[in-house]
Amino acid sequence: MIKLPKHKRFEFTPRVFDEDKERFEKRKKNIADELGISQNDISKKREINFRANLKDKGVSAYRSNATVFANLRLLVILGILLIGFYFIFNNLDGMITALTK
């Protein structure tokens, strides 16, 4: 029945002026203008080079190595659990008699 006031939220995103970044962007634009290349062409070339470098460096090899190690770890854990259960069930009669005494 009684409506309590709620906290008011204040969201402020400050603007930051980075002089070095501005100088770098301006220089990059001037060089692109002198060469007659647009910024879109530069970013597309950079993306193509990045993707080619990823393929060359063997990202898929890294993933396959990670998968092999994960599977190996899983097998080791399962092996330890199976050995533990084997010893527990193999010595279950001895454990029951020890607990009942």
N, C-alpha and C positions, 0 to 999 in steps of 0.2 A: 504494500500500500504506500509505503514511503519510499520515494526514489532518492537514493543517495547519489551525490555527485561522483563522477568517475574522473580518474586522472586524465589530464589532457596531455597528449603526446606532442612533442616538439621534435621535428625532424629537420635538421639543418645540414646540408652538404656544403662544406666550405670550398671556395674556389681558390686554387693555388696557382700562382704564376711562377713558372720555372723558366728563368731567363736562358739557361743553357739549352733546354729543350726547344724553346722558341727559336733560338739562334740556329740550332741543328736542323730544325724543320725548314726554316727559311733558306738555309744553305742547300739542303737537299732539293728543295723546289727550284732554286736558281740553277743548279746543275742539271736537273731534269729538263728545264726550259731551254738551256743552252744546247743540250743534246737532242732536243725535240722529242723527248719521251714523256708520256703522261704518267701520272702516279699510278693509275690502274695497271698500266703495262709493267711497271716496276714490281708492284705487289704480285701480279700474276707470275712473273718470272721467278720471284723469290719463292712463291708457293711451289712452283714446278721443281725448282732446285731443291727445296726442302724435302719434298716427297721422294725425289730421286736419291737424295742422300740417305733417307731412311731405308730405302730398299737396299742400297749399297752396304749400309752398316749392319744389316742383318737383324732387323727388328723381329722378323719371323723366326730367326734362329734363336734369339733371346727368348721368345715366347715358347718355342719348342723345348728349350733347356729348362725353363721354369716349369713347364708341364711335366717333364720327365722327373724333375726333383720333387714336385708335388706328389706325383704318383708313387715314387720311391718312398717318400715319407709316409704315405698312406699304407703302403705294404709293410713297412717296418712297424707301424703302430698296430696294424691288424695282426702281424706275427707275434708281437709282444702280448697282445690280448689273448690270442689263441693259446700261447704257451702258458699264460697265467690261468686261463680256464681249465686247461688240461691238468695242471698241477692241483688245482682246487678240486676238480671232480675225481681225480685219481686218488687223492688223499682224503676224500669226503668222509669215509668210514672212520678213519683215525681222528679226524677233527670232531666228529659227532661224539665219539667215545670220550675224547678229552674234555669236551664241553659239558657232558653229562656227569662226570665225576666230581 
